[in-house]
């Protein structure tokens, strides 16, 4: 069993900047982990962060994989994941791969197969499992406090305008010229139009919610949905997904990047409805990966008097606010990844020794559901598609 992990990171864009940078330097003070190398095609980023963390910089990702590291975080665009994961597995490296896992189920299968063959750990960064709010909801479900689940519902809107047209085009050009900030590049504009990604906004954000729903409600039996391109030239930028669960629950997911109420930051909000209660939640800043601050729980009053008064006055049931810890979800996920490799992972306060992080098979499952939703959306007569 290793006593220290030499870590490499591929991709220093938005996920690295917002998900890792706020806490990474202090985390690396622990004696059992060292950041040995970083890689990014943009040399200025690679040099900047290699100096900050006193590690090596490789412009070529495959050079980093051969640099003597033990584990790698892959934050590059999803169409690069398969080749990098397979090469990392062949080099006997443990892998934490950003989501979406890959553009297709077939690519996911090849990634999983390579990691199994080499006996290395493959985690997929469906890091909402480390969000204290989602963990608390799962705790409620596990303890039966919501009863049988009836409905799971999440709406995740942004507003990204037609940045290739006036006045947005001129504003972005001015910002880049005088402030030296390429906003389109910084926020990953390849997600909008690059056909290599295999899909649009639902492929980008849907796996988080699909994985969360499955984590608390179990396997999905049937899928349907609709999808549209609201801005010409983009990949899909509006999708409505409907899920049937083996448990009998129904799930609804709406994603869009063309909702005029919201801005670039966006907002994800939803509820879980059961036969004994309901939980409402909001992710206040999903772009910066801010966790849920509190949950609001609604239940039937516990005393007969309160039940009678509620009925007699036709009052709406008051919800109870539950505040949650402030956490860096990427930090908890990375700690889980590294301590699992080292054999020193600590039990979770609620889940104990359960191996609950998203594995390659979980990443594949989310991609399978996305593919089925897109298939249903392309059909002239969309029906329920079975999840085989």
PyMOL commands that set and color helices and strands:
alter all, ss='L'
color gray80, all
select helices_A, chain A and resi 14-27+43-53+61-65+78-90+105-118+127-130+132-142+168-179+183-186+190-193+195-197+201-217+286-288+304-313+329-342+360-378
alter helices_A, ss='H'
color red, helices_A
select strands_A, chain A and resi 5-10+33-39+56-58+71-74+94-98+122-125+149-157+220-228+238-245+250-256+267-274+277-283+294-299+320-323+385-386
alter strands_A, ss='S'
color yellow, strands_A
deselect
rebuild
show_as cartoon
